[in-house]
Amino acid sequence: MSHYDVLTTLEQWETATAATDKPLFIFKHSTRCPISAAAFAAWKKWVNEHQESGIRQTLVHVVEHRPVSNAVAERTGITHASPQAILIVDGKSVWNASHWHITYDSLEEHLREHCGK
């Protein structure tokens, strides 16, 4: 069972950002990159261990859904990278990381404080 939504359309992205009742986490993943594969594994582990976190988890495949990936960069003002992790709270980006900075420990440190909010 998946504990995250895959954003494939701009409409899904707009819907995800319109709701501000819970923090929104976006994981931008390249299916062609081994660095992204490692970060994706760390993220999936965190998500599986924190199913009741209250953080809305979303995944964007940057190659397959480039318009969504571009919209994330435009809306957040964060230059595109992949892999990339972005946490949005109350409509504002409060944390982001990319490449080898996305680890289980970094997710634990930066997402944990927003659990249950």
C-alpha positions as CSV (number, residue, x, y, z in Angstrom):
1,M,0.0,0.0,0.0
2,S,1.3,3.4,-1.0
3,H,1.5,6.1,1.7
4,Y,2.1,8.9,-0.8
5,D,0.4,10.4,-3.9
6,V,2.1,10.5,-7.2
7,L,1.6,13.9,-8.9
8,T,1.2,13.4,-12.6
9,T,-0.8,16.5,-13.7
10,L,-0.8,20.2,-13.0
11,E,-4.3,19.9,-11.7
12,Q,-3.1,17.4,-9.0
13,W,-0.2,19.8,-8.1
14,E,-2.7,22.7,-7.8
15,T,-5.0,20.6,-5.6
16,A,-2.0,19.5,-3.4
17,T,-0.9,23.1,-2.9
18,A,-4.4,24.5,-2.3
19,A,-4.8,22.5,0.9
20,T,-2.8,24.0,3.7
21,D,-4.3,22.1,6.6
22,K,-1.2,19.8,6.8
23,P,2.4,20.1,5.8
24,L,3.1,19.0,2.2
25,F,6.3,17.1,1.3
26,I,7.4,16.8,-2.3
27,F,9.9,14.3,-3.4
28,K,11.2,14.9,-6.9
29,H,12.7,11.7,-8.3
30,S,14.6,10.9,-11.4
31,T,14.1,7.3,-12.5
32,R,17.4,7.5,-14.5
33,C,19.7,8.6,-11.6
34,P,21.4,6.3,-9.1
35,I,21.7,9.2,-6.6
36,S,18.0,9.7,-6.8
37,A,17.4,5.9,-6.3
38,A,19.3,6.1,-3.0
39,A,17.4,9.2,-1.8
40,F,14.1,7.6,-2.9
41,A,14.9,4.5,-0.8
42,A,15.6,6.7,2.2
43,W,12.4,8.6,1.7
44,K,10.2,5.5,1.2
45,K,11.7,4.0,4.4
46,W,10.8,7.2,6.3
47,V,7.3,7.3,4.9
48,N,6.7,3.6,5.7
49,E,7.9,4.1,9.3
50,H,5.9,7.3,9.8
51,Q,2.6,6.4,8.2
52,E,0.6,8.5,10.7
53,S,2.8,11.5,10.5
54,G,0.1,13.8,9.2
55,I,2.4,15.1,6.5
56,R,1.0,14.8,3.0
57,Q,3.6,12.9,1.0
58,T,3.9,13.4,-2.7
59,L,6.1,12.1,-5.4
60,V,7.0,13.7,-8.8
61,H,8.8,11.8,-11.4
62,V,10.8,14.6,-13.0
63,V,11.4,13.0,-16.4
64,E,8.0,11.5,-16.9
65,H,6.1,14.5,-15.5
66,R,8.3,17.5,-16.4
67,P,5.5,20.0,-16.4
68,V,4.7,19.2,-12.8
69,S,8.3,19.3,-11.8
70,N,8.7,22.7,-13.5
71,A,5.5,24.0,-11.7
72,V,7.0,22.9,-8.3
73,A,10.2,24.9,-9.1
74,E,8.1,27.9,-10.2
75,R,5.7,27.9,-7.3
76,T,8.4,27.3,-4.6
77,G,11.1,29.5,-6.1
78,I,13.5,26.6,-5.6
79,T,15.8,25.8,-8.5
80,H,15.1,22.4,-9.9
81,A,17.3,19.5,-8.9
82,S,16.8,15.8,-8.7
83,P,16.5,14.1,-6.4
84,Q,15.0,17.0,-4.4
85,A,13.0,17.2,-1.2
86,I,10.8,20.1,-0.4
87,L,8.7,20.7,2.7
88,I,5.9,23.2,2.5
89,V,4.1,24.4,5.6
90,D,1.3,26.9,5.5
91,G,2.0,27.5,1.8
92,K,5.7,28.3,2.3
93,S,8.7,26.2,1.6
94,V,10.5,25.7,5.0
95,W,13.1,23.2,4.0
96,N,14.6,21.7,0.9
97,A,17.5,19.5,0.1
98,S,18.9,17.7,-2.9
99,H,21.2,14.8,-3.9
100,W,23.2,13.2,-1.2
101,H,21.7,15.6,1.4
102,I,18.5,13.5,1.3
103,T,19.0,10.8,3.8
104,Y,16.8,9.0,6.3
105,D,18.5,11.0,9.1
106,S,18.0,14.4,7.3
107,L,14.3,13.5,6.7
108,E,13.9,12.5,10.3
109,E,15.5,15.7,11.5
110,H,13.4,18.1,9.3
111,L,10.1,16.3,8.9
112,R,9.7,14.9,12.5
113,E,9.0,18.4,13.9
114,H,6.0,18.7,11.6
115,C,4.4,15.3,12.4
116,G,0.9,15.6,13.6
117,K,0.5,19.2,12.7
